[in-house]
Every structure is written in C-alpha cells, then in structure tokens.
Amino acid sequence: MVDSYAKPTGCDIRNLQFIFNDDVVSVGGARLRCSIMENRKADVIRITVVGDGTVGKTCMLVRYVTNNIPTGYEPTIFETHNCTININEKPYNVILADTSGQEYLDKMRSFSYSFALSNCFLICFAVDSRTSFENISHVWIKDVRKANRKASIILVGTKSDLRKTLSETISKEEILKLVKDIKASGYVECSAFTKDGVDDVFNRFSTD
C-alpha cells in the first residue's frame, strides 16, 4: 500500500530529436534535467501510461499528483512527473511517464518507452469508447510487449463516472476477458472528474 507521496516535479519536452544520458535529456542541443532522481538513496519505480488519445491519461495523472482537474486538451508528446512514495515504510522515487496516443506521434512514443525502462505499464481505455478498448489488443499490448516483455501491466478504465449516465459502456465481462487475454496483473476503473478510483490505480501497482 502507498503510504504517502511528495509533491512532484516534471518536464514537458516537445521535440522529436532526443538523446538520453542517465537522467539528462538533450533536446536540440539543450540539456534538460527531468528530476528523475529526486532522492538518489531511494529505489526507482518507472511507470509508463499508454492508451488512445483523449481517453484521459493526462487527466488521471494530474489528478493523482496535484489533485487538480486539467482544463482544455493538448496532445501529450512525452511528459514525466516525479514523486516520492513510501511502500511498506520504504521510500521509492516514482517516475510517471505520460505518453501520446496520437498516431502521428508513434516515433515519439517509442522514444519514451525506451526512456522509461518501465517496471509497470498502465494501459488505458475510456469505458465509453469501444475503439479505445479494442485498440488495447490491436495496438497497445503489442507496443508494450515490444518495448518491455518483463514489465507488469495494469489495465485501466477511465471516465468511470460515465457509467451512471450512458446506456452503453464497455461491460465488465469484456474487460475481465481482456485482462486474461493480455495477461494483465489486474484491472482498475477510475474517474479523474470525481477522483473515484484514481488512488487505487497507483496503489495497485505497489502491490504487484
């Protein structure tokens, strides 16, 4: 169980030419430190969040680390958030890597996978979007396993608050079948709007 976390720091990098060296990123000749090792005495856990565009990946992350709800929409290229958490009274540096779901950013996404060296992938879909759900099998699980065959996978259904207002959403039976098919560690639903389940997403990875 996650006991606590410190206020995160982050960087937003919008350039397709990256050179990675430890925790320093070179972007077009400029060097940006991404606050990856806030506490070098703590172990590091890297979590990469993937899924179709507009499913709410960034909203979920921002809601978790700041408790705010982002307004407006701007496609993410690659953004990292760093925070320190305690798991069973032991400190860990957690790097949360937010990636793009836009098709034209496929190249950028592959760089972020390599950079994350993830211990865990959160593969997200929106419960009101069948396309985003089907793309888990068609796109995302293939990308994730190509990037890292050893990382654990947690399936995340976003926008869970819409189940109360929409007549058609992805059924729990379909979701549980997908969890089995992709060999995910588990499934969590959340709503960045209400914050229901958001903490559970990140508590789930800490128990794997």
Buried (B, 14 or more C-beta within 10 A) or exposed (E): EBEEBBEBBBBEBEBEEBEEEEBEBBBEEEEEEBBBBBEEEBEBBBBBBBBBBBBBBBBBBBBBBEEEEBEEEEEBBBBBBBBBBBBEEEBBBBBBBBBBBBEEBEEBBBBBBEBBBBBBBBBBBBBBBBEBBBBBEEBBBEBBBEBBEEBBBBBBBBBBBBBEEEEEBBEEEEBEEBBEEBEBBBBBBBBBBEBEBBBEBBBBBBEE
